[in-house]
Amino acid sequence: QVQLVESGGGFVQPGGSLRLSCAASGLTFRLFRMSWYCQAPGQERELVASISPSADNMFYADSAKGRFTISRDNFANTIDLQMNSLAPEDTAVYYCNAKGALPIMTSMDYWGQGRQVTVSS
């Protein structure tokens, strides 16, 4: 059974920093592209950042560039999202996602339970 367990996040004032972590189990972690998505109230879930299985390729949404850093540890089966210079518009529930990176794995798409990030003064 695949599990993605998120931790971190919480409340911070504008300009502050938070870190999200996601621990994966029940899958061959090194074969999955890992991502963070966010969903604000009344809005669709959107991609924030993504990292390739070998960590040689990262993608960031325009809103995350220069402020957020995604990383992974293929020995510990974890990914992190370091979020700096946070603003109120970053307030959302953040989800960890694992998607199979090989053609035969395209149906393997898993989600964590979500973690609240609130940025407010």
C-alpha positions in Angstrom: 0.0 0.0 0.0 1.4 3.3 -1.1 1.5 6.1 1.5 2.6 9.6 1.2 2.8 11.3 4.6 3.3 15.1 4.7 4.7 17.1 7.6 5.7 20.6 8.3 3.9 23.7 7.1 1.7 25.7 9.5 1.4 29.4 10.1 3.9 32.1 9.3 3.9 35.8 8.9 4.6 37.4 5.4 8.3 37.2 4.5 8.8 34.1 6.6 9.8 30.6 5.8 8.3 27.1 6.1 9.4 23.7 5.1 7.2 20.8 4.0 8.3 17.2 4.0 6.8 14.1 2.5 7.8 10.5 3.4 6.9 7.9 0.9 6.4 4.2 1.5 5.1 1.2 -0.5 6.6 2.2 -3.8 10.0 2.1 -5.6 10.7 5.7 -4.8 13.5 6.2 -7.3 11.2 5.4 -10.2 8.7 8.2 -9.3 8.7 11.8 -10.2 7.7 13.7 -7.1 5.8 16.9 -6.9 4.2 19.5 -4.6 0.8 20.9 -5.5 -1.3 23.5 -3.7 -5.0 24.2 -3.6 -6.4 27.5 -2.2 -10.0 27.7 -1.2 -12.3 27.8 -4.2 -9.5 27.2 -6.6 -8.2 24.3 -8.6 -5.2 22.3 -7.4 -2.0 23.5 -9.2 1.5 22.4 -9.6 4.1 24.2 -7.4 7.3 22.3 -8.0 8.4 18.9 -9.4 11.6 16.9 -9.3 12.7 14.0 -11.5 13.6 10.6 -10.1 17.3 11.2 -10.1 16.9 14.9 -9.1 18.6 16.1 -12.3 15.6 18.0 -13.4 13.3 20.4 -11.4 10.3 22.4 -12.4 8.9 25.4 -10.6 5.7 27.3 -11.2 6.4 31.0 -12.0 5.0 31.9 -8.5 7.6 29.6 -6.8 10.7 30.5 -8.8 13.4 32.1 -6.7 11.5 31.5 -3.5 10.9 27.7 -3.2 13.3 24.8 -3.5 12.3 21.2 -4.0 14.7 18.4 -3.0 14.6 14.6 -2.6 16.5 11.9 -0.8 16.3 8.6 -2.6 17.7 6.7 0.3 15.3 8.1 2.9 12.4 8.1 0.4 11.5 11.7 1.2 11.0 15.0 -0.6 11.1 18.5 0.9 9.8 21.9 -0.2 11.7 24.8 1.3 9.5 27.9 1.1 11.0 31.3 1.6 9.7 34.9 1.3 6.2 33.6 1.8 3.2 35.8 1.0 -0.5 35.7 1.8 -1.2 34.4 -1.7 0.8 31.3 -0.8 -1.9 30.3 1.7 -3.2 26.9 0.6 -3.3 23.2 1.3 -0.1 21.7 -0.1 -0.1 18.1 -1.4 2.7 15.7 -2.1 2.3 13.7 -5.3 4.1 10.7 -6.7 3.8 9.8 -10.4 5.4 6.8 -12.1 8.2 8.0 -14.4 8.3 5.0 -16.8 5.8 4.6 -19.6 4.4 1.4 -18.0 3.8 3.3 -14.8 1.6 6.1 -16.1 -1.4 4.9 -14.1 0.6 5.1 -10.8 -0.4 8.5 -9.4 -0.6 8.9 -5.7 -1.4 11.8 -3.3 -0.8 12.7 0.3 -3.4 13.9 2.6 -2.4 17.6 2.3 -0.8 20.0 4.7 -2.1 23.5 5.5 0.1 26.5 4.9 -1.2 29.9 6.2 0.6 33.1 5.6 -0.9 36.1 7.5 0.0 39.0 9.6 
